[in-house]
């Protein structure tokens, strides 16, 4: 699963002290519970389902035949997870006949008394007739998965304009049992057959192959999907709706993309690299893609980022776009999600974590796979940027340093879907790859997959596989990184002794607790050459000495930039300037820009910033553009012509947009042609930046331009039009601002909230003001748990103040009610 960590983004944007919802009090009694791997009493063997849907009631009517067998010990009972259902009949199938069984049901779990004691060499079939009522189920979501009712009816009555009618499922963690009774645990594996009866106009998708389609006389069609290799119940999926199918292939296996009709023409642009990614991962892992097909489907109102259902990944809307939107989408604009879910087909689906405590063997690998693909497809810098962002996401989290990667104590299983399991886990795998070397690392992954194929895995099996491949003991590594918490905090200082020609490096580990054992590379640049030294840090204070013929221009600790650590590296700006120009990696150059940014009165810092404006990697060009201190005459004189050239000619739209944004703030009329030309771009990002820049010089012209651009406006352009209208527009512009604000994602709404509130306070029509208050209230209530309530309440208070000045009592009351609703929200 690729999760949407809205909390992190919102808290960063607001600069609010992190108060992430996942943080639990230290004395939480649930944290004292040992979360063992669930014992296997019965094993699932095969699951056959026959389902139909009641769109009006939001019900699923199901008939199920589950084939099971005792795992080892004889048993005369069976427990199944079944959440919020009406159970009409439970029978054992004997000689083709249903023999009723006694059972008790507490609305979450079925306790069934079997007709006899079964041995572990005997299969038996239980038949269940049931109704699933997901909308009546009270479920608990999380930051990763905002809901857990398993089965979702989207616009089932067709009453929501411009929204298709769809049905889809979401099983992880244990929500499949909200739509069919099962043993809903990751350490179960079962083959499956699902027959779905749906309105004939709709397309269906499920796991495995479409085995049969039968047209019925009542305007429905029954599609039967068969999954002939076993997988875990949380990976079962169904989707029903008006989708267009684009057919692709990989080595003669079906690779299909299911999209709403309006996005179907762009299927190849959105998903077309999938076969190449399947080939890349198959070769890297030494294990060919293990399933008979791969499908990807995009649905509305999805409750997370995406989900790796076996052979049939389900994506939220954010992966799709028109060619114009995709022009501006960087690697993380959906492509990283596509490869993340694909990699799960091996790590998660083929070999599945045997418990949520061991979720790392699913999610850390999928996270790491994003860096693998970035390096392969876009180059070493893209990979470096991606893994560094992972590390920063982990380091920013308030309580992450207290959590083990493998965690047998947690408040709630959903809490495992966090920056430790994902981002920290990904950086640890990247570090391990560097330590073992590419070939040994990937050979070990192949051994892990082949040894545990179609079964379950955990961290110890991963360790054993990597030890088998490399011939190295890895207990120390796994004890340190998998079964312990925290990270090294390094303070690095340097001393050169001219008399003895000795370079000394002092590395202090300042974190509380024990020292980490850290194999690293130290690169010494001296006399025009680079010499690499492989060293081990083992103590809270390590002193490294190197004999060097002349004073080094640079000592680069962690030369491969792979340490999952927080570090303070006390180099001079002269050394950082050398590092920027000579050390090869993304993070080498990033660190130099970071060091230069606050010190642009210094010539070395200026040299770094100006050079970085032309960096080969677009992300560092953007960083340098945003860092350039244009209030400094020397910086501005050197940077301005470069920025003007970038604004006209850079090959990356987001770099162009960043340059235009900085130039716009200079309010120099000589650049107005750049901004006007930018409005003609096909890129929404460039258009948006140009409109904002133009508004600072010619507000009336910008307002007129905004009107002409309204019709085809998305992303950054929508935000810029909202800004233009919020600043200088009135009632005539409100409907556009209101609709676009509602359509925006939470981060965009959060960023635009002050301007939006300003306009809601200013419009003449009280009904418009109340619309604004209502949508701000919704933002505050929905994301209150992430600490944004004070920010949203401030915005609503501003609306209230302005409405009071206009003597609009109804809107003042609406504002008071909205603030109360946010304060009262749980």
N, C-alpha and C positions, 0 to 999 in steps of 0.2 A: 504494500500500500504506500502510495505517495501521499503524505499528509499535508494539509494546509495549516501551517502554524500561524494562524492569524494573530494570535496573542503576541508573538514575538515582534511581528512587523508593526503592529499598532503601538506596542509599548516603546519601540525604538523611535517611531515617528513622534510620539508625544513627549519623549524624554521623561517618562514617568518612571519612578523607582520601580524596578521589576517586582511584580506581585503576582507571578504567574499562577493560574488556577490550579496547576498540578501540585503546587507546593502544599504539603500536609504538615500539621503540627508534629513535632518530634515525639510526643507522647501518644500519637494516634494508635489505638489498640490494634487496628487492622495491620499496622506495620510489624506487629509482633507475630503474625500468623506465618508459619512456614508454608510456602506455596509449592507443595510437592507435585510431581508429575502425576496426573490422575491415574489411579489404578485401572487396569483393564480387566474387567470381569467377563464382559461379552465383547466380541469383535464384530464390527460391521463387515459384511462381505459384499452385498449388493443392495442398492436402493432403487426401487422402481416407483415412479410417481406418475399419477394421472391427475392433472389440475385444470381447473377452469376458474374464471374470474367474474366477480360481481362488481362491475365498475361503480354502480350506484351505491352499494353498501361498503365498498372497499374491502371485500372479503375474497378469500381464496377457498374454493371447495376442492378438497383433495382426497384422493384414495392412494394409499401407499402400501407397498409390499417390501418389507425389509428382511433380507436374508442375513442371519447372524450365526455365530457359533461361540461357545465358551472359549475364552482365551487360553486358560490352562486348567483351572479347577472346575469340577462339575458344578452346575448351578441350575436352580429351578425358578430363577427370577431374572427380570430384566428392568433396568431403569433407563428411561429415555427423557431427553430434554424436549419440552414442548411448551412454548410460551404463549399464554393467553388464548388458548384454542377452545373450541367446542369439540369434544371427543364423542363420536356417535357409536363407534364399534371398534373393539380390539379383539382379534381372533388369531388363532394359530391355523395355518393352512395345512390340512392333512388330506392327502389323496385328492387334491383339488377342491376340498370343501373347507369352509371357514368354521372352526370350532371356537365359540366365544371364550374369552379369558377374563378372569377377574383382575381388576386394577383399581388403584386409587390415584387421584389427580389433585394437585394443589395449585394449579394454574401455571406452574413453571416446570414441573417434573412429573412424569408418569412412572408409577411403581406397578409393574405387571407381574402377576403370578403365572408362570408357565404351566403347561399341562403335565409336565414331568421333569425329572432331572435329566439335563443334557450333558453329554461328555464332550471333550474338546475335539473329537473327531466327527461330531454330528452337527450338520447345519440345520437350522429351522427357519421358517418364514412366518413373520408376524404381519397381519393385515390390519390397517387402521383407516377408518373413515372419519374425516375430521373437517372442521372449518377453521381457517386461520383468520384472525381479526387484528391485523397489525396496527391499525389506527387507534384501536382501543387499548393497546399495550402501553403500559408506563415503562419507559426505557431510559437508561442513563447513558449519555454520550460522553465525549471527551474533547480535548483540544484537537486530536487527530481525526476523530470520527464524531460528528456533531449529533448523531442520532443512532439508535440501535434497534429499530423495529423490523429490520430484515427485509420487508417487502414494501415497496413504495408505489403508490398510485399518483401519477402526476397529471393534473388537470383532467381527472376522470370524467367529469361532466361536460367538458369542453366549454366551460364558462369563462376561462381566462383568455382574453384576447392575445393573439400572437404567441400562444404557448401550445405546443403539441400535446396530445394525450399519449402518455407512456406508462409502462409498468417496468420496473427493474428491481433487482435485489442487491443487498449488501450484506455479506455473511460475516466478515471479520469484525469482532473476535468470535462471538458465539451467538450470532443473530440469525443464522440459517434456521435454527429451531423455532423461530417465530413464524416460519412458513411451511416447515415439515418436521415431524417428530424424528429425532435422531440422537445419537450419542455425540453431542456437539463439542467435541474436543479435538485439538490439533493432532493428537497421537492416534486418532482413528483414520483409517483409509478404506474407501469403498468405491467399487465401480457404480455406475448409475445409468438409469434410463428415465427420461422425463418426457411425457406427452403433455403438450399444452394445447388446450382448445381456446382459440381466440377469434375475434372478428376477422373474416377472411381478407379484409383490406390491409391487415397489419403484417409486418415482418416479425419473425421471432429469432432469437439467438440463445443458445445454451452451450454447455461444455460439450466437447467431442464433435461427433459428426451428425449431420441431419440424415437420419436413417429412413424416414418416411414422412409423407404429407398426404393427408386425406381430407378432401372437401366434403363438408357435411351439408345436409339439406336445409339447415336453419340459418345459412349465411355465415357460418363459422368454418374454421379449418383446424384440423388437429395435426400439429407438427410433433414428431418424435425424434428426440435427440439422444444419442447413445455415447456414453463415455466408457471405453472398454479397458482403460487402465485405471487403477485405484488412485483416489486423491481424497483430501480431507473435506469434511462437510462444510467448513466455512468457505471453501472455494467453489461450491455449487453456485450457479448463476442462471438467471432468466432475464431476458429483456424482450419487451413487446412494444411495437409502435410503428410509426410511418418512417422507416429508414430506407435510404438508398444504399445499395451494396456496391462497393468498388472492389473488383476481384484482382488480386495480385498473386504472386506465388514465390516460394523459396524452394529450390530443388524439387519441384513438382508437388510440393505440399501447398495447400490452400493458405493464402494470407489475405484476409478480407477486411475492409474498412466499412463500418456502418455509420452513416451520418444523416442528419436531417437533410431533406431535399435541397434547402438553400445553400448548404455547405458541401453537398456532394460533388459539385464541379471542382472543388479544391482538394479532394481526397488525396490525390497524389502529392500535392504540395505539403499537406499536413503530415501524412503517414508514409509517404513513398520511400523513405530510407529504411523502413522496417526490415525488408529482406536482407539488405546489406548488414544491418545490425545483427540479425539472426546468424548470418554467416560469420561475422566477426566474433561473436561470443562463442559459437560452436567451435571455432578453431582455437580460440584462446583457452577454452576449458578442456579441449580434447574430448568433449561429449556433445554429439550433435543434438540440436533441438529435439527434445524427446517425445513430442506429441504429434498427433496426426494433422493438426491445423493450428493456425493462429488468427484470431479475429480481434479487432478493436472496435469498440462502440462508444459513441459520445452521447450522453443523456443530459436531461435538464435536472436542475435542483439537486445535483449529487451532494451527498453529505460529507465528502472528503475530497482529496485530490484525484485519486484513481485507485483501482483495485485489480489485482493480478489473478482474477478467477482463472482456473486452469483452462488454457486454450482460448479464453474469451475475456480479455481485459476490458474493464469498464472505466471510461474517462469522464471527468467533469468537463464542462464547456470550455474551460480556459485553454485546453490544448488546441482548439480549432480556431480558424480565422480565415479571412479572405486573403488573397495575395497581398493586398495593401497592408493588412494587419501583420502578416507574416514577415513583411519587409523589415519591420521594426523589432520583431521578436528575437531576442537573444537566445542563447542556448537554454536558459532557464525559463523561457517563455512557453514551455510545453515540451520541447524536444527532450529535455532531461527526464521528464516524467515518462515519456514514451519508452525510453530505454530502461529506466528504473523498473517499470512493470514487466517489460520483456525479460529482464534478468531474473525476475522472480520465477519465471517458468522453470528455471533450474533451482534457484535457491529460494525455497518457499513452497513450490508446487511439486517438483520432482523429489526433492528432499525437503521435508517440512519440519520446522522446529517442534520438538516433542512436547514443549510446554511454552506458555507465554513468558516464563522466566528466561527461556533460552531464545527469545525472539531475535536476538542478535544474529543467529545463523540465517534468518530470513532478511531482516531489514538493513543490517549493517552492510551486507553484501550488495543489496539493491542500491543502497546509497553509494557505495564504492564504485559500482558499475557505471554510475553517471560520470565519474572522473575517468574511468577507462575509455568510455566512448568519446568524451571531450578531447582526450589526448589523441586518440586515433583519428577522429574526424576533423577536428579543428586545430590541433596542435598542442604542444607541450604547455604553452601559456594558458590556454583555456582550461586544461586539466589542473594546472597549478592554481588558477583563480578559483576553480570550483572547490578543490579540497581545502584551500585556505578559508573560503567562506564557510565551509562546513565547520572548521575548527573554531572560527569566530562565533558562529551560532551556539556552539557548545559553551565556549568560554563566557559568553554574555549571560547565560542562564544562572539565575540566583542560586539554585539548589542542586544543580547538576553534579557539582564536584563531590557531593555526598553519596552518589548512587553508583553501585557496581554496574558493569555492563551486563553480566549475568546476575539476575536479581531474584532471590528466592523469598524476598519480603517486599511486598508492595501493598498499597491501599486498595487498589482496584486494577484489574488486568489491563484496562485501557491506559493506565499510567505508564505502561511499558513503551508506549508509542511516543517517545520523547527525544530530545536532542542527544541523549546518551546513546540510546539504541541506534538511532539514525546517524547523526553527524559525527559524534565522537567515535562510534563504531566504524564508520567509513574511514576516518583519519587513522585509526589504529590499524586497519587492514592495509592502508597505503604505506604505513610505517613498516609493517611486517613484510610487505612485498619488497620494500627497499632492502630490508635486512637479509632476507633469504635470496633475493635476486628473482628476476622475472620468471625464469624457466622453472626453478624449484617451486616457487609460489603457485604458479598455475598448474604444474604437475600435481601438487598437493590438493588443489581444488578439484581436479579431475578424479583423484583417488577418493576423495570424500564423496563426490557425487556417485561414482560407480559402486562404491561399497554400500552406500545407503539408499540406492535407487528405489523409488516408489515406497520408501519407508520414512522414518523420522531420524532427525539428527540433533546433536547438541554440541556445545563448545568442545567437550573432551574428544569427540570423534573428529572434529576439525583439527584439533591439535595432533592427534595420532596420525592423521592423513598427511599433514604438513611435515611431521617428523619422519614419516616413512619416505616421503619424497626427498627431503633435504639431508637426512642423516644427522640432523641436529636436535638436541634436546630443547624443547620449548616450554617446559613446565614453568620456568621462571617468567617467561613472557606472558603466559596465560594467567599465572597467579597475579602478576602485576597489573595487567590491563583488562582481563576479563572478570576476575574474581576479587578485584579490589576497586576502590574508587579514587577519584581525584586525578591530578595531572602535575607534572613538574612545573614549578615556577622558577625560571632561571635568571640569574643576574650575572652578566658576563662582562669582565673587565680585562684590560690588556697592559702588558709592560714590555718594553724593548730595552735590552741591555746591550749597548753598542760595544762595550769592552769585551764581553764574552760571546757576542753575536748570538744571543739567546732571546727568543720570543717566548714570553710566558703568557698563558691564558688562564684566568681564574674563573671557574664556573661554580657559583653557589646555587644550591637548590633551597629556595626560601619557603617552600610550602611547609605547612605543618605536617607532622608524621614522618614516615621513613623516606629515605632517599630512593629514587627510581634508578634502576639499572638501565643505562641508555647507550646502546651502540650508535655512534654517529661518525660522520666524516668532517674533518677540519681541513679546509683548503687554504693554503698559504700562497699568496701572489707576491713574488719577489723577483727582481732582476728580469722582468719581462716573461716569467714563467709561472705556471700554477703547479703546486705540488700537493697531492692529496695524502692525508694521514687518517687512517681508520683508528678510532679510539673508543674506549668505553668509559662512560661516567658511572661511578658506583657509589659515590659518597655525597653527603650534604655539601661538602666543599672539596672540589677537585682542582688540582694545579697541574696544568699541562705545559710541558716545555719542549721547544723545538729549536734545533740549531739551524740557523739560516745565514747564508753568506752576506746578505745585506738587509737593512731594515725593510720589512714587508710593506708593500703598498696597501695590503688588505689581508686580514686574517678572517676567514669566513667560517664561523662555527655552524655546524649543521649544514654543510655545503649542499646537500641534496634537498634541504628545506622540507623535511618530512616529520619532524618531531611534533607529536601532539602535546605542545607545551605553550605556556605563556612566557615570553622572555623580554628582558630589558637588556639590550645589546649596546654597550657604551662605546660606540665608535665615534670618531670625529666626523664632521661634515665632509672633510677632505676624503676620508676613507669611504664614506657613503657615496661620494661622487665617483670615486674609482669603482666602487661596487656596482653602481648604476651602469657605468660604461663597459665593465669587463666581466662581471659575474653573469651567468647565462639565464638564470631562471626567473620566472614571473615574480616570485617572492623576493628575490634579490633586488629587483627594480622597484617593487612595491615598497619595501622597507626604506629604500633611499628616498623615494618621494615623500613617505610619511615623515622621515627625519627632516626633510627640507621644508616641508609645508609651513611650520611655525617660525622658520628662521630666515625669511626671504630677504632680510637686510644683508645676509652673508653671501659672498660671491659664489661659493660652492653650492649653496642652496639654490641660488638663481640658476646656476648652470644645470643642476638636476632638473628643475621644473621646466626650463625652456627646452632641454633635450627631450624630456618626457612628453611634451606636446606632440612630438613626432614618433612616439614609441611604436614599435611594430604591432603591439597588441592593443586593440581598441579600448579595452577596459582600463588600461593604464593611461591612454590618451585622455579618456574622460576624467580619470582621477586627477591628472595634472591640470586639465582645464579648470576643474572645480577648485583646485588648490591654489592656482595662480593668484597672487595678491595684486590685483589691478590698481590698488591705491598706492602701490610702490612704483615710482616713476620708471625706474630701471627695468622692473619686471614688465610693466605695461608697454613700454617702448619696444622691448624685445618680443613680447607675447602677441601684441595686437596684430601685426602683419601675419603672423603664423595662424592666429585664430581666424582671421579673415579668409585666409587660404583654406583652412579646414572647413569653414562654414560653406564655402563654395564647392570644394572638391573632394572632401574626405569620402572614402568608399563605405563608411559605416554611418547609417542615418542617425544613430544615437549619439555618435561623436559630433556630427554636424549640429544636432540639436543642442548639445551641451555648449558648443562654441557660440552659437547664436544667442543662447540664454545669457552668457557672460557678456557678449558684445552689446546686447540689449540694455544691460544695466549701466553701460557707459553713457547711454543716451546721447550718442554722437550722431548728428544728422547725416554725416558723410556715409554712414553705413545703411541708410534706409533702403538702398537698392538691394542689398543682401537680404533684408527682411522681406521686401516685396517679392523678390525672386523665390525666397523660401516658401512663400504662400502657394507657389505653383508646383511645389514638389508633390510627388506621389506618396511621400512618407507622412503619416499622421504626426510622427514625432517632430519632424522638421517643420511642418505646417504649424503645429502647436507652439513650438518655440518661437517661430517667426511672428505669429500673431501676438504673443505676449510681448515680444521685443518692440513690435510696431506700436502696440498700445502705450508704451512708455514715451514714444515720440509723437505719435499722431492718434490720440484716443478716438476721435471721430472716424478716421479712416479705418481703424481697427474694428470698430463697431460695425461699420458697413461691410468690411471683409468677413467678419464673423457671420453676418446674415447670409452672405453668398456661399459660405462653407458649411452651413448647418446641415444640408441635405445628406451629405456623405461625411459624417464626422464620428470618429471613434477614438478611444484611447486618449493620447496626449492632446489631440486636437479638441475633443469634447471638453476636456478639462480647461483648455485655454479659452474656449468659447464661453464656458460657465464663468471663468474669471472675468472675461470682458463684459459679459452681461451683468454679472454681480456687481461690477464696479460702475458701469455706466448705463446699464439697461433698466427697463422698467416692466410694467405689467405685460406689455406685448411680448417680452422675451421670457417671462416666467415659465410658460408651459414647457419650453425646450429645456430650461435649466432643471426644472422639477423632474421631468421624465428621465433626463440623462443622469441626474443624481441618483434617482431610484434604481436605474439599471446598473450603476457602477458597483464594483466590488467593495468590500468593507474598507480596504486600504485607501482606495480613491475617495470614498465618501469621507473617511476620516480626514484626509488631507484637505478636501474642499470644504469641510464643515464651516470654518469661520466665514468664508466668502458667501457661502450658501445662506448662512444665518443672517449675514448683513443684508442680503437681498430680500430675504423673507421679512426682515424688519422694515424694509423701505417700501415694498410694493403697496399700492393703494388698496387693492382688493383684499379684504380681510380673509376671504376664503383661501387665497393663495398663501397668506401668512400662516394660516392653520394647517395647510398641506405641508408647509416647510417644518412646522413644529412637530407634526405627526411623524414625518420620516426621520427627523433627528431623534425623536423619542425611541423609535424602533431601533436605531443604531445603538443608542445608549443602553437599552434594555438587553438586546441580544448579546452585546459584547461587554456587558458590565463586569463579568467575571475576570476580564483581562485588564481591569484597572482604568478604563477610559471614561467612566461615568463623570468624573469632575470636569473633564474637557468638554464633553457634550453638554453638560448642565450649564457651563459657562456660555456656550454658543446659544442655547435656548434662552438664557437670562438676557443676553444681548438683544435677541428678538423681542423679548418681553419689554425691555426698556424702551425700545423704539416704538412698539405698538402702544405703549402707555402714552408716549408723547403725541401719538396720532389719535388718542382717546378711543382706541379699538379695544373695548372691554372684553369682547368675546375671545380675541386672540390672547389677551393677557391671562384670562382664565385658562385657556388651552395650554399656555406655557406653564402655568402653575401646576396644572393636572399632569403635564408631561414630566415635569421635574419630580413630582411626587411618585409617578409610576416608575421612574428610573431608580429613585431612592428605595422604593418598596420592593423592587425586583430582587429575586434571589440570585 
